[in-house]
Amino acid sequence: MRINAQIEIEDWELTEQFIRASGPGGQNVNKVATAVELRFEAERSPNLPGPVKARLKRLAGRRWTKEGAVVLQVDETRSQARNREIARDRLTELIRAALEKPKRRTPTRPTLGSKKRRLKAKKVRGEVKAMRGKVDPEP
C-alpha cells in the first residue's frame, strides 16, 4: 500500500479480520461478517521514521494499542469489500496526516495600539457599571 513517494506499507504489516457488523442489513447482519478490523503494526514498521510514529501515535489516540498497532474498525456499508477499502483509505489519511510536520509557533507580543484599545474599553465598561449605583434623591 503506497502512502507517498518514499513510504510504502508492506503486506505483512497489515492484518485484516472480518467481524459481524451492527446496524442495518436485516437477516444478512446475522449471517455475514461484513465489518472489517484493520490492524497496522506501526511500532514495528521499518518504513515509518521515528517522528512520524510519534505523531501517528498522538493522532490515533484510542486506536493505538499497547503493542504499538493502529486498529481501525469499519462497518459503514453492507459490502465487505467496500468496508475494506474505506479502512485502508482511513489508514492512508491517518499516516499522511502524521507525515506533516507541525509548524512551530513563534510567540508574538500585543501591539501598543491593541493595549491602548483594550484599556480604553475597560475604562468605558467601568464607567457604565459605576453609573448603576444608587441615585441620591437630594441634589
Salt bridges, closest charged atoms under 4 A:
GLU8 OE1 - ARG2 NH2 2.98
GLU16 OE1 - ARG84 NE 2.75
GLU16 OE2 - ARG88 NE 3.17
GLU41 OE2 - ARG39 NE 3.08
GLU41 OE1 - ARG44 NH2 3.76
GLU67 OE1 - ARG39 NH2 3.22
GLU76 OE2 - ARG90 NH2 1.96
GLU85 OE2 - ARG82 NH1 2.85
GLU93 OE2 - ARG96 NH1 3.53
